[in-house]
């Protein structure tokens, strides 16, 4: 049986960030944590990178921090899909999810999105920027790129975002009501987007927007373990190394790479 293939694509941009920048520095640090001698290549299920699933290196995209950057992001994702690999993007800020999902949906049709975040990222226009990292899912939903959007860990819903949730029919599991079994099953094709500020800052201090009361690492792994749809793409975003402590958030991001790879190895058969 052919092994599933995952392609890491570094997307070093934070030009659409609000409050703080720094996420553009993240991709090489996540890779360094992934390949560090402090750990090994096995996910918790026993799936091993390079043995049970092929992990390809797509390098960091040569972005210019300008509006034209969306085109090379879409191109890199399209190339990975055409080569038979599942694209896994390492951000970068959350604005990258929009061009990535554009490319994934062009290949697979509208997707089901499982989105972990403290914030819904549904602003119609945040601080005058419709491409803000606070707006990617508004752009995705208004263009019909997703059939379902399920958001997990949300704990910052203001009035505008609640209106956007209603407008787009988003399924929100707010953190105050969270339990893994409350996350609905998705049929796929499945896209996973993990903003690291979904985690409580105790687990992920290296993010720009600390929001207490978040998910634990075990919470997120429990949700991923329940996902059984074919994976067609994923991103891990918003790691800000300027705020990290002893690299613990980079290590968490690297662990998520392994667990997403294990999910693909299990589901993409």
N, C-alpha and C positions, 0 to 999 in steps of 0.2 A: 504494500500500500504506500502510495506517495505521502511523504510527510508534508504537513502544512508549512507555509513559508510566511515569515513576518519580516517586513523591511522597516528598519529604523530610519526616520527622516528628521534631521534636526532643523527646526524652524526658528532661528535666532532673531526674533523681533519683539519689541515692546513699544513700538511707536504709537499704538492705540491704547496704551495703559493710562489709567488715571491714578492720581495720588503719588505713586512711586514707580520708578523704572528699575530695571535690573534683571527682568526675566529673560532678556535676550542673551544673557551670559550662561543660561542653564544647560543647554544640550550637552556640551562636552563634560560637564560635571556629573550629569546623570550617567553618561556612558562610563566615566571613570569609576563611579560607585558600582555600576553593574559588573565591571571587569576587575574590581578590586580583589586582592587576595584575602580580604577579611571574610569573604563568603564563598559561595559556589554557584553553579549555574542551574540548580534545581529549584523548581517551584514547590509549593507545599504538597501538591499531589504526587510528586516524584517525577513529573515531566522535566526533562533536562534540555536546555538550549543546546543546539548543535547535534543532539542525538534523537530526540523525539520530535523536535520542531526545528526547522532551519531559521536562523536569525541572520538576515542580511543587513549590511551596513550601507545606508544610503548617503551618509555624510551630512554636513550642514549646508543648507542652501545659501548661496551668495546673495543675500538680500540687501537692499539699499535703504530700507526704512522709508519707503515712499509708496504711494498708491499702486504703482506698478508691481509691487511685490506679490500681489495676489496671483498673477499669471504664473510665475515660476513655482509657487506652491501648488497650484492646480496641476501644472505639468508634471511635477515630481510624483504626485499622488497617482495621476493617470498612468505614468510609466510603470510604477510599482504594480498597479492592478493589471496592466497589459502583460506584465512579465509573470503573472500568476501569484504575486505576493500580496499579503494584507498590509496596507500601510499603517504604521504606528508612528505618529508625529510626536516629537519632543519639543514643546514650546519653551520659550516664547509665551506671549500673553494669549488670552482666550479668543482674541479676534481671529486667530488662525483657523478656528473651527469652521468658519463660514466658507472660505475657499476650499478647504479640505472636503467638506460635505458636498459642495458643488461638484467636485470631481468624482467623488464616490457615487453620488446619485446619478451622474451622467452615465456611469458604467453599470450600475445595479438597479436604477430606479429609486423611488423614494424609500428612505430607510426608517427603521425604528431606532430612536436614540435613547440610550441610557446615560443620563447626565448626573454626575456627582458634583455638588457645589454648595457653598454657603449662600450664593446669590443666584437668582434666576437668569441673569444676563439676557433679559427680554426688553430692555429699554428701547423705545423707538428711536431715540436720539439722545445720547448722553453727553452733556456738556458741549453740544454743537457737533458731535462726531457720530454719525450713523454707523460707522464701522468700529466704534469703540469696543474694547473688551467687555463692556457691559451690555452689548447689543447683538452678539452673533446669532442668538437663537431667534430674535425677531426677524433678522434677515433670512435665516433658514426657513422659518415657518411661513413667512409671507410669500416666499417663492415656491412653496409646495415641495420642498426637498425632503421632508420627513412626513411619514404617515402618522407616527406617534412620537411624542416627546415626553419621557418620564424623567422627572427631576427628583433627586434624592439628597437629603441633608439640608434643604433650604431653610434659612432662618433670618432672612432680611426682606421679607416681602412688604414693600410699601404699597400705597394705593395705586400708583401707576402700574406697577408690575402685576398686581392682582387683576387689574383691568386687562393687561396683556395676556395673562393666563387664561382669562375668560375668552378673550378675542380669538386666541389660537387653539383653544381646547387642550391646553397643556395639563398633564397629570402630575401633580406636585405632591410628594411625600415630605411634608414639612418635618424638620428635625424634632419638633415637640411631639409629633405623632409617629416617629420612626420605629419600625421593627422590620427586620429583613423580609418577613413573610408578607408585609404590606406592599412590597414592590411587585407590581404585576408582571407576569411573564410576557415576553415579547417574542413575536414570531420570526422577526428578521425580514430582510437582511439587517443585521444589528451593527450599530455604530456606538462606541463607548467613548464618552468624553469625561475625563477626570481633572477637575480643577483642584489643586492640592489644598486650597483653603476650605474644601468640603470637610477636611479633617479638623478636629479640634486643634487649636494652636499647640497644645501639649504634645501632639504627635507630629505636627508639621509647622514649626516656627518660621521656616524659610519661605514665607509668602508675604505679599505686600499688604493684604487686608486681613488682619487677625480678627476672627469672629468667634468668640467663645461659645461653648455649648455644642460642639460639632461631633462628627462621626469619629469612631475609633478605627484603627486599622482593621480590627477583627470585624467590625460592622460592614465595611466595604468588601472584605473578602467573602463574607457570608452572602452578600448580594451577588457578587460575581459567580460564586459557586452555584447559585440557583439559575443562572442564565444559560440557556441551552439552544439559543438560536445561532445560526452561522454568522461568524464575525466577518465584516467587510472593511472595517477601519476603526481606528481609535486615536485618541490624543491624550497626552498627559501635559498639563499646562500650568502656568503661573508659579513655577518654582522661582523664587527670588533669592539667589545665594547671598546677596548682601545682608539678608536678615536671618540667615541660617545659623544654627548652633552646632558646631562639631560635625557638620555635614549630615545630620540625621535626616533632613528632608530629602536630600539627594539619595540617600540610602532607601528611603521609603519609595521615591519615584522609581528607583532601580528594581525594587521588589515588585512594584506594580507592572513593570515591563515583563517580568517573569510570569506573573500571575495572568496577565492578559495573553501571553504566549501559550500558557497552559490551557486557557479557555479556548483559544483557537485550535490547539492540538486536539482537544476533546470534541469541539463542535463542528469543525470544518472537515468532516470525513465524507 
